[in-house]
Amino acid sequence: MKKPNVIYVFADQWRAQDINCAGNKQIISPNIDKLAAESIYFEHAVSSMPCCCPYRGTLMTGQYPVTHGVFINDVPLVTEAETLADVFNTAGYQTAYVGKWHIDGQGRSNYIPPERRHGFYDYWKVLECTHDYNDSFYYEGDSDEKKEWPGYDAIEQTKDFIQYIESLNNDQPFLGVLSWGPPHAPYLTAPQKYQDMYNADDIILRDNVPDHIADDARMNLAGYYAHITALDDCVADLLACLEKKGIANNTIFVLTSDHGDMMGSHGQYKKQRPLAESVRVPFMLRWPDKYGREGRTVSSIIDSPDIMPTLLSLCDLPIPETVQGCDRSTVLGGEEDDAVAFYNCLVPFGQWTRDMNGKECRGILSKRYTYVADLEGPWLLYDNETDPYQMTNLINQESVGDIQQKMDQQLREKLIELGDEFREAEFHLDAWNYSYDKETLTVPFTY
């Protein structure tokens, strides 16, 4: 039997709360909704270190950031581990990557040579990082000539990715990764026709957005939603391509995101926080040959280190011993469980520095509860079932004492398993020999 193709599509900074099938009916996304209805949809998908580079390092290795070392932005993934693309290459797959890379750490606009692509060799149209979606560049193949996408980059990258798929014969399976920059800020830069679909005055905010930033949040959300609707059209084109080429049924198609965005909730923006808007992401997987097209929702958790071993297992490929995530293919098959995710912030940097109340912390996320400890001890405990907006911190309350004790024990066991010395940020930065700003703990990057 022919191995399935794998298409892995992920957006940047798209939170789980802003998807129609998750309850936000303000989002205009008929094609994503249709995909979700035909997919296995994880309602508790977690980005365990919700930031761009740490997620990407984890996607490639199946390891936690404390192991692969990319626990801050703009440092290189340097690993001896067999990566996701390495395994697929060995199995005879073509490998392709289009879009944002952000694990090279040698400058956000610099050429990335083949030896730093971690196995993506056959097709390559990539830039390390940009958020100027309408003036966006890339490098193609082994050429160091900088080229420019002719329009809004997510749309142009999708067109290019489709042309790549169309160029393949159907005999050799392929792993294709498409990495979009939107809906990450800047929020108000989607093509005008998508911006015209949303009126900031009509945006309904989450209950945890404070009044004093409500107008700003509505304006930004209108732009954020416009980006998502642009991506929805991209999804339509991708799925149509698979149907036209006759490979839809034997293609594993994943749509997800690297992390969320606070978008004004609790008066905050961006990511890194252990809060629901930051850590929860959409995750839907469609594979008609195996699961049909009658979608269903999975309540069990999938954590970002679980993605690599799960995809490998679905394709009957070996899972390297270096992988630390769990194979969740049994959950996809219908076996629900009570697995938890491990939230970790080794370094409070960038958009969540110490002067923004950022702190070194670790946590356990279950289907119902969020438990987080900082260097001083227990810090946060939320019951996400009775308090979905995380407005009431239950830490050290007698009514949840048993729950807190159990989750704290789970956390301690995970730290031991990973060899994670839960120490101050400088300890980890120095251990990896990173040069960093002593006040912000941020590694300087160049364009």
C-alpha positions, 0 to 999 in steps of 0.5 A: 500500500502506498504511503500517505502524503503529509501536508502540514500547514501552520499559521503564526499566532492563531489562537484556538479561540478564534475559529468558527467551530470553537464558538467564535461565529464572528470569523468568516471561514467557510473553508476551514469550517468545512475542513474541520467538519471532515477532520479529527479536531482536537479541542485541547491542542496545546503549544507547550512553549507558546513562541515562534522559534521554540515551537518550530524546534519542537516540531522538527525534533519532537523534543521539549525546548529544554532539550533542543535548546531553542527556548528563546527566539532567534537562536539556531536549532543545532541538533544531532537528533534525527528530525521530522524531515530526516525520517521522511527522507529515509523512507523515500518521501520528497520533502518540501518547505515553503514560508517562514522558517525561524530556527536558523538564528543567523539573521532574519533575512539571510540565506539558509544553506542546505546543511541548516535545513534539517532535512528539507532538501527537495523543494525550498522557498523560505525566509527565516522571518518577516512580518511585512506580508506585503513586501516579503522575500524568500530564497529558492533552492540552493540560490542565495539570490533574494527574491520577492513574493509578488503580493500578500505572502500567505496567498503567494506562498499557497499558490507556489505550494500548489504548483509544487504539488501539481508538479509531482507524480503520484507515485512518490509520497511527499511531506510538504510544510507550508508555514504562514506568517499571518495572523501574527501582528501587524494586524491591519495588513491583510488585503483590503477586500478581507479587511472590508469584511469586518467592522471594528465596531461590531466585534464582540470581545471575550469577557476577560478583555478590560474596558480600558483597551476595548476599542484598541482590541476591537480594531486589532481583532478586526484585522486579525480576523481579516488575516484568518479569512484570507487564510481561509481562501488559501485553505480552499485552494489547497483542498481543491488542488488535492481533489483535482490531483486525485490525492485527497483521500490518501493525504494527511492534511493538518491545519494548526498554529504555532501558538496563540495571541492574548489579543487584549485578554487580561489586558495583554497582547502576544504570546508566551503566557501560560494563559488559554489565549496564548497556549491553545491552538487549532489542530485538525487532521484529515485523512479520508482513507483512514478516518473517512470524512465524517469529522469528530472532536477529540477531547484528549490533549495533543501537545506540540512535542507529540506532533512529530511522533504522531505523524510518523506513526500514522505513516508507519515510520520509525520514531527516533529514540531522541523524540520526547513527545507521545504518539497520539495516533491511538487518540486519533483512532478513538481512544480518549485518555487523560494525558496532560501537557507540559507548559514551560517558560525557561526565559521570560523574554521579548514580549513578556519580560520581567518588567511585564510580569513575565517570569520563569515558570513551568506548568501542567495543563489538563483538559480541565485545569491549568496549574503553573508554578514559578521559582517561588512555588505554586502560582496559578490554578484555573478551573477552565470548565467553570472559569473559561476566561481564567478570571479566578486564580484558585491557587492554595485554596482548600477546595482544590487542594487535592487537585493542586497537589496532584498537578504539582506532583505531575509537574515535579515528575516531568521536570525529573524526566526531562532533566529540567533544572527549574532555575533562573533564566540566566542559568539556562542562557549561560548553559547554552552559551547564548549572548543576550541583553542582561535586562530584557534577556533577549538575544539580539537578531539582525535582518 
